[in-house]
């Protein structure tokens, strides 16, 4: 489709990276245990937690539901463990399980008893750590509180925009996806050499007035539209479209109409104004079908083609198998091999899957006028006559459409809508900039520089530093306060000292204030948000307390390490090492000649290496490799396989696409490593043992301060009840 409307239509990707699903399945407690298994340090762990926040936020976590659990509230509220004053119910454990790395198709109550108890103990340990952190008052630490606030802000921003922008817009587009529309349009183009759009608007309004007074849309399009291709068809767009496939402003206008109506206002785009009319509106479905083509060729005129098609149609009415007739008679070579089958689902707005090709209008109309199982009479197209059979009909998958439209919205409209929403909120919250003071500030600085210039602020007069530059929510910011923000915060270092640069910086100062205010009651509005904020807050507390009790105390204990090595030193051995000279040549005949000279004539190895070796940069070294180990050198491995002895000359060996003759100067066999040599091999194991000891000692002490009780009998009673109720 080459018309202007569809040249600017939206094409969307069909694939989507699902990396976020990894993080959706994580319980906060698993960050620590995963880190231990991966042997990562606490800095990497902190990074994992932060990345987890971003991924979980971007995944619209609130829309995910457990598919296989059937919660029975009264039973699941049974307390199955206590940690201090905190009650842990089966529902709490089930929620943790549903977000863990557990199998989604296996509900918690179906786990074997041992696995269930293991998971409960793991969860109880997690809650014990969090409760210990709370008992120490870590949640009141200013640095921790700031970290929790920042993480909440990240989460809140995502949830807020999902709630206010993404979800409502996607659902609106999803409603459009129920339909497929065929339209006509008149395009009034902006003049290329005139930025004034008013004359174009007036022209578009004049055309609309003519339509309101009864003018024929097709004739007006043919006479007046600047898109000459569609104008020749009276403005008709041959193919249907559905939600998310054309520019939003056109889509909104079209789906507000009834068939036969035109939109009473010109629709502005960056190219010009569109005047649109809705011709047809059909339910969006996809169909499978088949056809038999009787082509019109130089050897077969239209009359003969029709007669043959009509005779085949009569045979089909008499009960002859469509597939057989298609294979034997259809002039469409691709579909005839499949018994006439199209080869995929077809829809008016999407074409044939997966190619996206569209049928001609007459063929498409005939196909969609049929019911499943019906056969059309011969249909004329530019190719000949078709007999069409509609096999089956299917609706589109709403969930797939929703995800597709979400990607589309975020890619094309989200940033614009977000900017507009923030500006609206700023206005509602009383945001202002004192233009007079801003002008004075600009006149006092070098506007060719940025905040990276360490002296940029020194020229600002003292008398304006106490003047109010901007304000929001009854909070006033003076010039001096703004300057201090620019000086102290790294994210402002590249701020240009221009009007645009300073206004952008003001906006970045104001934005967190705006979002904090807009999201202050989000926990009460979205229970899922409240839950995930608590989880991440607990995760931060857990990380802080485990750092104090484990990571910060984890030092390499030489005495313990030596004890460990003494018990396990037989496992740590050196690799065999060879000290060698080599003569490397590409020709096997030359290699044999050199070998003969060395072994039978007693020629000097270094002299021949300096004369003949062809390995890059080795001739000047007279073929000397030095020490090579079987750990990381293939030549050494070959020598070891051949049981090469010290002082021997080995070769020629086929190696590196050539031939090597090697003299073994010295051989160091495998031996046990010394303590110092073995440290890199066992240090991780030692650290893991020490880490586990620190962890277990800490938890043992924590249990003395915070009593832990597990009610196994109650747990198994709940499991038994749920199994019976879910049979």
Secondary structure, DSSP 4 states (H G I P E B T S, - for coil): --SHHHHT-----S----THHHHHT--THHHHHHHHHHT--HHHHHHHHHHHHHHHHHTTGGG---SS----HHHHT-EEEEETTEEEEHHHHHHHHHTTTS-TTS-GGGS-HHHHHHHHHHHHHHHHHHHHHHHTTGGG-HHHHHHHHHHHHHHHHHHHHIIIIIHHHHHHHHHHTTEEEEEEEEEEEPPTT----HHHHHHHHHHHHHHHTT--HHHHHHHH-S-HHHHTTTTB-SS-B-TTSS-HHHHHHHTTSPTT-B-SSPEE-SSEEEEEEEEEEEE--EEEEEEEEEE-BTTB-HHHHHHHHHHHHHHHHTT--HHHHHHHH-S-HHHHTTTTB-SS-EETTTEETTTTB---HHHHHHHHHSPTT-BPPPEEETTEEEEEEEEEEEPPPHHHHHHHHHHHHHHHTHHHHHHHHHHHHHHHTT-EE-HHHHHHHHHHS-TTSBTTSTTTTTTS-GGGTTSEEEEETTEEEEHHHHHHHHHH-GGGTT-BSSHHHHHHHHHHHHHHHHHHHHTTTHHHH-HHHHHHHHHHHHHHHHHHHHIIIIITT----HHHHHHHHHHHGGG-BPPPEEEEEEEEES-HHHHHHHHHHHHTS---HHHHHHHH--STTTTTTTTEEEEEETTT-HHHHHHHHTTPPTT-EEEEEEETTEEEEEEEEEEE---BPPHHHHHHHHHHHHHHHHHHHHHHHHHHHHHHHS-EEE-HHHHHHHHHHHHHHT-
